[in-house]
Amino acid sequence: MAFGITRDELNRWKQAVSQGELAFLTHYWLDPRFPGIKTVTKVGCANYSLLTDWCLANGLDPAYIHNRAPFPHFDLFGEKQVHILQKEGLWDYLERFRMLEGGRD
C-alpha cells in the first residue's frame, strides 16, 4: 500500500515515465514481506533499454524490473535506496521521508 504522496506527484511521475524519461517517485510503503522497510522509490522509464542500462550502471539486476506497461519500474528500498537517492541528488525525498540519520553525507 502506497501513501504519503499526492495525486499530482503520481501523475507527474507517470507522465515522465511515459515520455521515456527516468523518473523517481518515493512514497511510504508497508509490505509484510519486508519488515522494517517503510519507504520505496520507484525508478520508472517506458524506455526499457534506458531503464536496464540505468540498473546496470547502479549495480542493480535488471531482472528485477517490473516490466508492467505502461509504467516499467525498478523498486529501490533499504540502504541501496538511500545511496541512490543521495547519488541522484534527491535530498527532498531523503528528508521528507526521514531516511537520513545524522544529516547529508
C-alpha positions as CSV (number, residue, x, y, z in Angstrom):
1,M,0.0,0.0,0.0
2,A,1.4,3.4,-1.0
3,F,0.8,6.6,0.9
4,G,2.5,10.0,1.6
5,I,2.3,11.3,-2.0
6,T,-0.2,13.5,-3.8
7,R,-2.2,12.6,-6.9
8,D,-0.2,15.4,-8.7
9,E,3.1,13.8,-7.8
10,L,1.9,10.4,-9.1
11,N,0.6,11.9,-12.3
12,R,3.9,13.8,-13.0
13,W,5.8,10.6,-12.4
14,K,3.5,8.7,-14.8
15,Q,3.9,11.4,-17.5
16,A,7.7,11.4,-17.2
17,V,7.9,7.6,-17.4
18,S,5.5,7.6,-20.4
19,Q,7.8,10.0,-22.2
20,G,10.8,7.7,-21.8
21,E,12.4,9.7,-19.1
22,L,14.0,8.2,-15.9
23,A,11.6,9.3,-13.2
24,F,11.8,8.8,-9.4
25,L,8.9,8.6,-7.0
26,T,9.3,7.8,-3.3
27,H,6.4,7.0,-1.0
28,Y,5.7,5.3,2.3
29,W,5.1,1.6,1.8
30,L,4.3,-1.2,4.1
31,D,4.6,-4.8,3.0
32,P,4.8,-7.7,5.4
33,R,7.4,-9.4,3.2
34,F,9.9,-6.6,4.0
35,P,9.8,-6.0,7.8
36,G,11.4,-2.7,8.8
37,I,11.1,-1.2,5.3
38,K,8.9,1.9,5.4
39,T,9.6,3.6,2.0
40,V,10.2,2.6,-1.6
41,T,11.4,4.6,-4.5
42,K,10.1,3.6,-7.9
43,V,12.5,4.3,-10.7
44,G,10.4,4.2,-13.9
45,C,11.1,4.6,-17.6
46,A,9.0,3.4,-20.6
47,N,12.3,3.1,-22.5
48,Y,13.1,-0.4,-21.2
49,S,16.6,-0.3,-22.6
50,L,17.4,3.0,-20.8
51,L,16.0,1.6,-17.5
52,T,18.1,-1.6,-18.0
53,D,21.2,0.5,-18.6
54,W,20.5,2.6,-15.5
55,C,20.1,-0.5,-13.4
56,L,23.4,-2.0,-14.6
57,A,25.2,1.4,-14.1
58,N,24.0,1.3,-10.5
59,G,24.9,-2.3,-9.7
60,L,21.2,-3.4,-9.8
61,D,20.0,-6.6,-11.5
62,P,17.6,-5.6,-14.3
63,A,15.9,-9.0,-13.9
64,Y,14.0,-7.3,-11.1
65,I,12.5,-4.6,-13.3
66,H,8.7,-4.7,-13.0
67,N,8.0,-4.8,-16.7
68,R,4.4,-3.6,-16.4
69,A,3.1,-1.5,-19.2
70,P,2.7,1.4,-19.3
71,F,5.0,2.1,-16.3
72,P,8.0,-0.3,-16.2
73,H,9.9,0.4,-12.9
74,F,12.6,-0.8,-10.5
75,D,11.8,-0.7,-6.8
76,L,14.5,0.6,-4.5
77,F,14.4,0.2,-0.8
78,G,16.8,-0.1,2.2
79,E,20.4,1.1,2.0
80,K,20.6,1.0,-1.8
81,Q,17.6,3.3,-1.9
82,V,19.3,5.9,0.3
83,H,22.6,5.6,-1.6
84,I,21.0,6.1,-5.0
85,L,18.8,9.0,-3.8
86,Q,22.0,10.7,-2.5
87,K,23.8,10.0,-5.7
88,E,20.9,11.4,-7.8
89,G,20.7,14.5,-5.5
90,L,17.2,13.8,-4.5
91,W,17.6,15.3,-1.0
92,D,13.9,16.3,-0.8
93,Y,12.9,12.6,-0.7
94,L,15.6,11.7,1.8
95,E,14.5,14.5,4.1
96,R,10.7,14.3,3.5
97,F,10.6,10.6,4.3
98,R,13.2,10.8,7.1
99,M,15.7,8.4,5.5
100,L,18.8,10.3,6.7
101,E,20.4,9.6,10.0
102,G,22.7,12.5,11.1
103,G,22.2,14.7,8.0
104,R,23.7,14.6,4.5
105,D,26.8,12.6,3.8
